[in-house]
């Protein structure tokens, strides 16, 4: 009970991350661009590096907007990188962007070695130290992005679920792709500063993958993903305090353990369902044999 007040803000931040990232994770998994958040996070870090080289405050508004501008540039690249014939996988462009952004950040950091701890914090994060203003600001920002996606959900879902059909309907796919990646960039730039790259990646991918084990439709998948993210966040934050371990890494490991348990449960349920279907099919076959006269009787 003594540590509960200390965990309220990190837990609220985790709930906010769960809400937006579980939804975006559905799109990311369906589009097959699993590592897009890592690439956008690295591009955002490159923007922060440029701001530091220019003498800006790493935590100031100028640094944030430069970082966001670089993220929008990455969003434009990813939106126009999807070729119509699909002969070059979009994930290849994402990997190239990640590698180039990482190399450029390393080159620039070699000229500003005294500020590298700020970039390290951006990549690693410390959700346990999140402040009340950060939670409020993040909640307002993500509410706006969530409303934007809700208003245009049919277009975004159509492109993610059936890209060819979206093009056949005359939808400007590249324009809406850019809007998707730009809004995604807003989320990544803000989330990584709070939670770090690894934790943001888990919030984006793991709930969506866990939900896909048990549901095919969007509604149930979101419900399972949100539930999983909430429970794992609470457990991970609590364990990090009790075990005195880094919060982000603890939540990531907790996500992995819960996903393994969900996968084992899926195997048990799937095996039981397959056995029942096999038994039911055998029974039906015997009933048909009993009801059909043999050739001798005929």
Secondary structure, 3 states (H helix, E strand, C coil): CCCHHHHHHHHHHHHHHHHHHHHHHHHHHHHCCCCHHHHHHHHHHHHHHHHHHCCCCCCCHHHHHHHHHHHHHHHHHHHHHCCCCCCCCHHHHHHHHHHHHHHHHHHHHCCCHHHHHHHHHHHHCCHHHCCHHHHHHHHHHHHHHHHHHHHCHHHHHHHHHCHHHHHHCCCCHHHHHHHHHHHHHHHHHHHHHHHCHHHHHHHHHHHHHHHHCCCCCHHHHHHHHHHHHHHHHHHHHHHHHHHCCCHHHHHHHHHHHHHHHHHHHHHHHHHHHHHHHHHHHHHHHHHHHHHCCCCCCC
